[in-house]
Every structure is written in structure tokens, then in C-alpha cells.
Amino acid sequence: MKKTNKVFIATSLDGYIADKDGGIDWLHAIPNPDNIDMRYNEFTSQIDALVMGRTTFETVCGFDIDWPYSKKVFVLSNSLT
């Protein structure tokens, strides 16, 4: 079976993931009254694991919600040993 990598990422029009202060509040700035998931659920049904950076991981851990992922999550860092 051929292995593939897939990417699903939210970026601003200028190509950034976070704002200059590392925030992601801009993700909620665009109204989404119908709660459209932008095919995220379809995407995650086709993958085995997620890869995220340490800062993103820590941001998600800081949300006042239960852990949102049912897939394995690998956290990358160049500052942790």
C-alpha cells in the first residue's frame, strides 16, 4: 500500500497560520453561522495521525475543552529534548 502525506491547514490570505503575536483569533473572525467544517471531518476520516508543532499543541491544551482529537497526535519541537 502506497503511503501518502496530506495537509489540512488554516492560513490567512497572506499565508500565515498565526498572527504576529502567535494568536489564532483571526480564525473566528469570519462568520460561520452554519458551522461548516470545511470538510475537516471528511479529511480526518482518511488519516491515521496528526502532526503539530509544540506551540500549536500548547495552544490546543489551553482551550477550555476536552481533547478534540481521536487520532494519534505527534508533536514536533526543536526546543524540547
Jmol script that loads the backbone (N, CA, C; Angstrom):
load data "model"
ATOM      1  N   MET A   1       0.840  -1.184   0.000  1.00  0.00           N
ATOM      2  CA  MET A   1       0.000   0.000   0.000  1.00  0.00           C
ATOM      3  C   MET A   1       0.886   1.250   0.000  1.00  0.00           C
ATOM      4  N   LYS A   2       0.601   2.152  -0.892  1.00  0.00           N
ATOM      5  CA  LYS A   2       1.374   3.385  -1.003  1.00  0.00           C
ATOM      6  C   LYS A   2       1.004   4.343   0.130  1.00  0.00           C
ATOM      7  N   LYS A   3       2.008   4.843   0.840  1.00  0.00           N
ATOM      8  CA  LYS A   3       1.790   5.816   1.911  1.00  0.00           C
ATOM      9  C   LYS A   3       1.810   7.224   1.320  1.00  0.00           C
ATOM     10  N   THR A   4       0.935   8.071   1.813  1.00  0.00           N
ATOM     11  CA  THR A   4       0.895   9.456   1.366  1.00  0.00           C
ATOM     12  C   THR A   4       0.814  10.384   2.574  1.00  0.00           C
ATOM     13  N   ASN A   5       1.193  11.594   2.356  1.00  0.00           N
ATOM     14  CA  ASN A   5       1.048  12.641   3.365  1.00  0.00           C
ATOM     15  C   ASN A   5      -0.003  13.614   2.868  1.00  0.00           C
ATOM     16  N   LYS A   6      -0.857  14.065   3.768  1.00  0.00           N
ATOM     17  CA  LYS A   6      -1.891  15.034   3.431  1.00  0.00           C
ATOM     18  C   LYS A   6      -1.804  16.185   4.423  1.00  0.00           C
ATOM     19  N   VAL A   7      -2.122  17.366   3.958  1.00  0.00           N
ATOM     20  CA  VAL A   7      -2.070  18.551   4.816  1.00  0.00           C
ATOM     21  C   VAL A   7      -3.427  19.234   4.799  1.00  0.00           C
ATOM     22  N   PHE A   8      -3.906  19.596   5.983  1.00  0.00           N
ATOM     23  CA  PHE A   8      -5.120  20.397   6.142  1.00  0.00           C
ATOM     24  C   PHE A   8      -4.734  21.498   7.111  1.00  0.00           C
ATOM     25  N   ILE A   9      -4.705  22.718   6.636  1.00  0.00           N
ATOM     26  CA  ILE A   9      -4.228  23.798   7.488  1.00  0.00           C
ATOM     27  C   ILE A   9      -5.021  25.068   7.212  1.00  0.00           C
ATOM     28  N   ALA A  10      -5.276  25.814   8.256  1.00  0.00           N
ATOM     29  CA  ALA A  10      -5.940  27.110   8.113  1.00  0.00           C
ATOM     30  C   ALA A  10      -4.857  28.180   8.030  1.00  0.00           C
ATOM     31  N   THR A  11      -4.883  28.948   6.963  1.00  0.00           N
ATOM     32  CA  THR A  11      -3.930  30.047   6.820  1.00  0.00           C
ATOM     33  C   THR A  11      -4.673  31.318   6.435  1.00  0.00           C
ATOM     34  N   SER A  12      -4.102  32.420   6.814  1.00  0.00           N
ATOM     35  CA  SER A  12      -4.668  33.707   6.420  1.00  0.00           C
ATOM     36  C   SER A  12      -4.326  33.954   4.952  1.00  0.00           C
ATOM     37  N   LEU A  13      -4.939  34.954   4.352  1.00  0.00           N
ATOM     38  CA  LEU A  13      -4.692  35.245   2.945  1.00  0.00           C
ATOM     39  C   LEU A  13      -3.232  35.578   2.661  1.00  0.00           C
ATOM     40  N   ASP A  14      -2.524  36.096   3.667  1.00  0.00           N
ATOM     41  CA  ASP A  14      -1.113  36.404   3.456  1.00  0.00           C
ATOM     42  C   ASP A  14      -0.209  35.213   3.779  1.00  0.00           C
ATOM     43  N   GLY A  15      -0.804  34.039   4.032  1.00  0.00           N
ATOM     44  CA  GLY A  15      -0.026  32.816   4.179  1.00  0.00           C
ATOM     45  C   GLY A  15       0.420  32.462   5.581  1.00  0.00           C
ATOM     46  N   TYR A  16      -0.079  33.169   6.578  1.00  0.00           N
ATOM     47  CA  TYR A  16       0.335  32.884   7.951  1.00  0.00           C
ATOM     48  C   TYR A  16      -0.680  31.993   8.663  1.00  0.00           C
ATOM     49  N   ILE A  17      -0.181  31.218   9.598  1.00  0.00           N
ATOM     50  CA  ILE A  17      -1.038  30.354  10.403  1.00  0.00           C
ATOM     51  C   ILE A  17      -1.490  31.111  11.652  1.00  0.00           C
ATOM     52  N   ALA A  18      -0.575  31.803  12.288  1.00  0.00           N
ATOM     53  CA  ALA A  18      -0.867  32.596  13.490  1.00  0.00           C
ATOM     54  C   ALA A  18      -0.572  34.063  13.193  1.00  0.00           C
ATOM     55  N   ASP A  19      -1.110  34.946  14.039  1.00  0.00           N
ATOM     56  CA  ASP A  19      -0.795  36.359  13.860  1.00  0.00           C
ATOM     57  C   ASP A  19       0.601  36.645  14.424  1.00  0.00           C
ATOM     58  N   LYS A  20       1.041  37.904  14.357  1.00  0.00           N
ATOM     59  CA  LYS A  20       2.413  38.227  14.768  1.00  0.00           C
ATOM     60  C   LYS A  20       2.684  37.941  16.236  1.00  0.00           C
ATOM     61  N   ASP A  21       1.618  37.831  17.047  1.00  0.00           N
ATOM     62  CA  ASP A  21       1.775  37.509  18.461  1.00  0.00           C
ATOM     63  C   ASP A  21       1.537  36.022  18.748  1.00  0.00           C
ATOM     64  N   GLY A  22       1.395  35.224  17.690  1.00  0.00           N
ATOM     65  CA  GLY A  22       1.166  33.793  17.859  1.00  0.00           C
ATOM     66  C   GLY A  22      -0.288  33.422  18.064  1.00  0.00           C
ATOM     67  N   GLY A  23      -1.193  34.398  17.998  1.00  0.00           N
ATOM     68  CA  GLY A  23      -2.614  34.136  18.223  1.00  0.00           C
ATOM     69  C   GLY A  23      -3.320  33.580  16.998  1.00  0.00           C
ATOM     70  N   ILE A  24      -4.422  32.912  17.252  1.00  0.00           N
ATOM     71  CA  ILE A  24      -5.229  32.366  16.153  1.00  0.00           C
ATOM     72  C   ILE A  24      -6.668  32.889  16.204  1.00  0.00           C
ATOM     73  N   ASP A  25      -6.856  34.006  16.886  1.00  0.00           N
ATOM     74  CA  ASP A  25      -8.198  34.588  16.997  1.00  0.00           C
ATOM     75  C   ASP A  25      -8.801  34.911  15.633  1.00  0.00           C
ATOM     76  N   TRP A  26      -7.958  35.190  14.646  1.00  0.00           N
ATOM     77  CA  TRP A  26      -8.460  35.521  13.315  1.00  0.00           C
ATOM     78  C   TRP A  26      -9.281  34.377  12.733  1.00  0.00           C
ATOM     79  N   LEU A  27      -9.047  33.141  13.196  1.00  0.00           N
ATOM     80  CA  LEU A  27      -9.809  32.001  12.685  1.00  0.00           C
ATOM     81  C   LEU A  27     -11.304  32.146  12.967  1.00  0.00           C
ATOM     82  N   HIS A  28     -11.635  32.869  14.024  1.00  0.00           N
ATOM     83  CA  HIS A  28     -13.036  33.044  14.404  1.00  0.00           C
ATOM     84  C   HIS A  28     -13.609  34.373  13.918  1.00  0.00           C
ATOM     85  N   ALA A  29     -12.810  35.158  13.203  1.00  0.00           N
ATOM     86  CA  ALA A  29     -13.246  36.479  12.768  1.00  0.00           C
ATOM     87  C   ALA A  29     -14.249  36.414  11.622  1.00  0.00           C
ATOM     88  N   ILE A  30     -14.214  35.348  10.842  1.00  0.00           N
ATOM     89  CA  ILE A  30     -15.131  35.206   9.709  1.00  0.00           C
ATOM     90  C   ILE A  30     -16.368  34.462  10.188  1.00  0.00           C
ATOM     91  N   PRO A  31     -17.543  35.050  10.030  1.00  0.00           N
ATOM     92  CA  PRO A  31     -18.768  34.381  10.485  1.00  0.00           C
ATOM     93  C   PRO A  31     -18.966  33.019   9.808  1.00  0.00           C
ATOM     94  N   ASN A  32     -19.435  32.065  10.575  1.00  0.00           N
ATOM     95  CA  ASN A  32     -19.742  30.727  10.051  1.00  0.00           C
ATOM     96  C   ASN A  32     -21.028  30.249  10.730  1.00  0.00           C
ATOM     97  N   PRO A  33     -22.142  30.935  10.455  1.00  0.00           N
ATOM     98  CA  PRO A  33     -23.388  30.628  11.174  1.00  0.00           C
ATOM     99  C   PRO A  33     -23.899  29.207  10.946  1.00  0.00           C
ATOM    100  N   ASP A  34     -23.522  28.580   9.832  1.00  0.00           N
ATOM    101  CA  ASP A  34     -23.968  27.215   9.559  1.00  0.00           C
ATOM    102  C   ASP A  34     -22.988  26.169  10.086  1.00  0.00           C
ATOM    103  N   ASN A  35     -21.925  26.616  10.782  1.00  0.00           N
ATOM    104  CA  ASN A  35     -20.906  25.719  11.341  1.00  0.00           C
ATOM    105  C   ASN A  35     -20.353  24.750  10.301  1.00  0.00           C
ATOM    106  N   ILE A  36     -20.055  25.253   9.125  1.00  0.00           N
ATOM    107  CA  ILE A  36     -19.469  24.431   8.063  1.00  0.00           C
ATOM    108  C   ILE A  36     -18.050  24.064   8.470  1.00  0.00           C
ATOM    109  N   ASP A  37     -17.717  22.786   8.391  1.00  0.00           N
ATOM    110  CA  ASP A  37     -16.410  22.324   8.865  1.00  0.00           C
ATOM    111  C   ASP A  37     -15.325  22.340   7.790  1.00  0.00           C
ATOM    112  N   MET A  38     -15.629  22.877   6.637  1.00  0.00           N
ATOM    113  CA  MET A  38     -14.674  22.986   5.530  1.00  0.00           C
ATOM    114  C   MET A  38     -14.088  21.629   5.148  1.00  0.00           C
ATOM    115  N   ARG A  39     -14.894  20.575   5.329  1.00  0.00           N
ATOM    116  CA  ARG A  39     -14.547  19.195   5.003  1.00  0.00           C
ATOM    117  C   ARG A  39     -13.490  18.605   5.935  1.00  0.00           C
ATOM    118  N   TYR A  40     -13.311  19.225   7.114  1.00  0.00           N
ATOM    119  CA  TYR A  40     -12.323  18.717   8.075  1.00  0.00           C
ATOM    120  C   TYR A  40     -12.675  17.300   8.532  1.00  0.00           C
ATOM    121  N   ASN A  41     -13.933  17.023   8.823  1.00  0.00           N
ATOM    122  CA  ASN A  41     -14.318  15.680   9.265  1.00  0.00           C
ATOM    123  C   ASN A  41     -14.060  14.639   8.179  1.00  0.00           C
ATOM    124  N   GLU A  42     -14.336  14.988   6.944  1.00  0.00           N
ATOM    125  CA  GLU A  42     -14.033  14.086   5.828  1.00  0.00           C
ATOM    126  C   GLU A  42     -12.530  13.821   5.758  1.00  0.00           C
ATOM    127  N   PHE A  43     -11.747  14.887   5.906  1.00  0.00           N
ATOM    128  CA  PHE A  43     -10.289  14.760   5.874  1.00  0.00           C
ATOM    129  C   PHE A  43      -9.799  13.843   6.987  1.00  0.00           C
ATOM    130  N   THR A  44     -10.233  14.094   8.224  1.00  0.00           N
ATOM    131  CA  THR A  44      -9.725  13.291   9.348  1.00  0.00           C
ATOM    132  C   THR A  44     -10.182  11.841   9.287  1.00  0.00           C
ATOM    133  N   SER A  45     -11.246  11.549   8.568  1.00  0.00           N
ATOM    134  CA  SER A  45     -11.670  10.159   8.433  1.00  0.00           C
ATOM    135  C   SER A  45     -10.711   9.365   7.539  1.00  0.00           C
ATOM    136  N   GLN A  46      -9.845  10.066   6.807  1.00  0.00           N
ATOM    137  CA  GLN A  46      -8.926   9.425   5.872  1.00  0.00           C
ATOM    138  C   GLN A  46      -7.487   9.362   6.359  1.00  0.00           C
ATOM    139  N   ILE A  47      -7.233   9.806   7.580  1.00  0.00           N
ATOM    140  CA  ILE A  47      -5.847   9.859   8.066  1.00  0.00           C
ATOM    141  C   ILE A  47      -5.665   8.975   9.298  1.00  0.00           C
ATOM    142  N   ASP A  48      -4.407   8.678   9.595  1.00  0.00           N
ATOM    143  CA  ASP A  48      -4.077   7.842  10.747  1.00  0.00           C
ATOM    144  C   ASP A  48      -3.594   8.645  11.945  1.00  0.00           C
ATOM    145  N   ALA A  49      -3.022   9.820  11.706  1.00  0.00           N
ATOM    146  CA  ALA A  49      -2.429  10.600  12.793  1.00  0.00           C
ATOM    147  C   ALA A  49      -2.324  12.061  12.377  1.00  0.00           C
ATOM    148  N   LEU A  50      -2.100  12.918  13.376  1.00  0.00           N
ATOM    149  CA  LEU A  50      -1.877  14.340  13.137  1.00  0.00           C
ATOM    150  C   LEU A  50      -0.476  14.699  13.607  1.00  0.00           C
ATOM    151  N   VAL A  51       0.120  15.671  12.935  1.00  0.00           N
ATOM    152  CA  VAL A  51       1.414  16.210  13.332  1.00  0.00           C
ATOM    153  C   VAL A  51       1.212  17.695  13.562  1.00  0.00           C
ATOM    154  N   MET A  52       1.681  18.174  14.716  1.00  0.00           N
ATOM    155  CA  MET A  52       1.574  19.607  15.003  1.00  0.00           C
ATOM    156  C   MET A  52       2.814  20.070  15.748  1.00  0.00           C
ATOM    157  N   GLY A  53       3.068  21.345  15.666  1.00  0.00           N
ATOM    158  CA  GLY A  53       4.177  21.929  16.400  1.00  0.00           C
ATOM    159  C   GLY A  53       3.839  22.073  17.875  1.00  0.00           C
ATOM    160  N   ARG A  54       4.880  22.247  18.671  1.00  0.00           N
ATOM    161  CA  ARG A  54       4.699  22.356  20.115  1.00  0.00           C
ATOM    162  C   ARG A  54       3.818  23.531  20.493  1.00  0.00           C
ATOM    163  N   THR A  55       3.975  24.678  19.826  1.00  0.00           N
ATOM    164  CA  THR A  55       3.176  25.851  20.162  1.00  0.00           C
ATOM    165  C   THR A  55       1.697  25.600  19.877  1.00  0.00           C
ATOM    166  N   THR A  56       1.403  24.961  18.751  1.00  0.00           N
ATOM    167  CA  THR A  56       0.015  24.624  18.449  1.00  0.00           C
ATOM    168  C   THR A  56      -0.541  23.660  19.480  1.00  0.00           C
ATOM    169  N   PHE A  57       0.248  22.656  19.832  1.00  0.00           N
ATOM    170  CA  PHE A  57      -0.166  21.691  20.856  1.00  0.00           C
ATOM    171  C   PHE A  57      -0.492  22.395  22.168  1.00  0.00           C
ATOM    172  N   GLU A  58       0.398  23.294  22.600  1.00  0.00           N
ATOM    173  CA  GLU A  58       0.163  24.013  23.849  1.00  0.00           C
ATOM    174  C   GLU A  58      -1.058  24.929  23.748  1.00  0.00           C
ATOM    175  N   THR A  59      -1.287  25.501  22.575  1.00  0.00           N
ATOM    176  CA  THR A  59      -2.476  26.336  22.378  1.00  0.00           C
ATOM    177  C   THR A  59      -3.740  25.500  22.531  1.00  0.00           C
ATOM    178  N   VAL A  60      -3.776  24.345  21.880  1.00  0.00           N
ATOM    179  CA  VAL A  60      -4.945  23.473  21.980  1.00  0.00           C
ATOM    180  C   VAL A  60      -5.154  23.021  23.422  1.00  0.00           C
ATOM    181  N   CYS A  61      -4.075  22.708  24.122  1.00  0.00           N
ATOM    182  CA  CYS A  61      -4.190  22.297  25.535  1.00  0.00           C
ATOM    183  C   CYS A  61      -4.750  23.425  26.402  1.00  0.00           C
ATOM    184  N   GLY A  62      -4.560  24.672  25.967  1.00  0.00           N
ATOM    185  CA  GLY A  62      -5.056  25.817  26.722  1.00  0.00           C
ATOM    186  C   GLY A  62      -6.519  26.136  26.475  1.00  0.00           C
ATOM    187  N   PHE A  63      -7.135  25.505  25.478  1.00  0.00           N
ATOM    188  CA  PHE A  63      -8.562  25.719  25.239  1.00  0.00           C
ATOM    189  C   PHE A  63      -9.350  25.094  26.383  1.00  0.00           C
ATOM    190  N   ASP A  64     -10.469  25.670  26.709  1.00  0.00           N
ATOM    191  CA  ASP A  64     -11.309  25.145  27.796  1.00  0.00           C
ATOM    192  C   ASP A  64     -12.278  24.094  27.239  1.00  0.00           C
ATOM    193  N   ILE A  65     -11.684  23.035  26.637  1.00  0.00           N
ATOM    194  CA  ILE A  65     -12.475  21.955  26.031  1.00  0.00           C
ATOM    195  C   ILE A  65     -11.782  20.624  26.295  1.00  0.00           C
ATOM    196  N   ASP A  66     -12.513  19.535  26.092  1.00  0.00           N
ATOM    197  CA  ASP A  66     -11.889  18.221  26.134  1.00  0.00           C
ATOM    198  C   ASP A  66     -10.954  18.100  24.941  1.00  0.00           C
ATOM    199  N   TRP A  67      -9.982  17.181  25.020  1.00  0.00           N
ATOM    200  CA  TRP A  67      -9.048  16.966  23.924  1.00  0.00           C
ATOM    201  C   TRP A  67      -9.844  16.667  22.652  1.00  0.00           C
ATOM    202  N   PRO A  68      -9.668  17.446  21.579  1.00  0.00           N
ATOM    203  CA  PRO A  68     -10.558  17.339  20.424  1.00  0.00           C
ATOM    204  C   PRO A  68     -10.185  16.269  19.398  1.00  0.00           C
ATOM    205  N   TYR A  69      -9.082  15.574  19.594  1.00  0.00           N
ATOM    206  CA  TYR A  69      -8.624  14.651  18.560  1.00  0.00           C
ATOM    207  C   TYR A  69      -8.760  13.198  19.008  1.00  0.00           C
ATOM    208  N   SER A  70      -9.260  12.369  18.102  1.00  0.00           N
ATOM    209  CA  SER A  70      -9.342  10.943  18.393  1.00  0.00           C
ATOM    210  C   SER A  70      -8.189  10.185  17.733  1.00  0.00           C
ATOM    211  N   LYS A  71      -7.462  10.834  16.859  1.00  0.00           N
ATOM    212  CA  LYS A  71      -6.305  10.236  16.186  1.00  0.00           C
ATOM    213  C   LYS A  71      -5.049  10.451  17.023  1.00  0.00           C
ATOM    214  N   LYS A  72      -4.021   9.647  16.749  1.00  0.00           N
ATOM    215  CA  LYS A  72      -2.723   9.876  17.388  1.00  0.00           C
ATOM    216  C   LYS A  72      -2.227  11.258  16.984  1.00  0.00           C
ATOM    217  N   VAL A  73      -1.564  11.937  17.916  1.00  0.00           N
ATOM    218  CA  VAL A  73      -1.012  13.253  17.641  1.00  0.00           C
ATOM    219  C   VAL A  73       0.488  13.213  17.944  1.00  0.00           C
ATOM    220  N   PHE A  74       1.288  13.584  16.953  1.00  0.00           N
ATOM    221  CA  PHE A  74       2.729  13.689  17.126  1.00  0.00           C
ATOM    222  C   PHE A  74       3.075  15.162  17.209  1.00  0.00           C
ATOM    223  N   VAL A  75       3.804  15.540  18.259  1.00  0.00           N
ATOM    224  CA  VAL A  75       4.151  16.940  18.494  1.00  0.00           C
ATOM    225  C   VAL A  75       5.622  17.128  18.168  1.00  0.00           C
ATOM    226  N   LEU A  76       5.907  18.084  17.274  1.00  0.00           N
ATOM    227  CA  LEU A  76       7.274  18.373  16.876  1.00  0.00           C
ATOM    228  C   LEU A  76       7.787  19.602  17.619  1.00  0.00           C
ATOM    229  N   SER A  77       9.055  19.536  18.010  1.00  0.00           N
ATOM    230  CA  SER A  77       9.671  20.666  18.696  1.00  0.00           C
ATOM    231  C   SER A  77      11.168  20.659  18.432  1.00  0.00           C
ATOM    232  N   ASN A  78      11.738  21.834  18.251  1.00  0.00           N
ATOM    233  CA  ASN A  78      13.193  21.905  18.134  1.00  0.00           C
ATOM    234  C   ASN A  78      13.811  22.434  19.418  1.00  0.00           C
ATOM    235  N   SER A  79      12.976  22.636  20.454  1.00  0.00           N
ATOM    236  CA  SER A  79      13.499  23.154  21.710  1.00  0.00           C
ATOM    237  C   SER A  79      13.333  22.185  22.875  1.00  0.00           C
ATOM    238  N   LEU A  80      12.586  21.117  22.702  1.00  0.00           N
ATOM    239  CA  LEU A  80      12.424  20.119  23.758  1.00  0.00           C
ATOM    240  C   LEU A  80      13.288  18.901  23.463  1.00  0.00           C
ATOM    241  N   THR A  81      13.734  18.250  24.517  1.00  0.00           N
ATOM    242  CA  THR A  81      14.552  17.050  24.310  1.00  0.00           C
ATOM    243  C   THR A  81      13.766  15.819  24.685  1.00  0.00           C
TER     244      THR A  81
END
end "model"
wireframe off; spacefill off
backbone 0.3
color backbone group
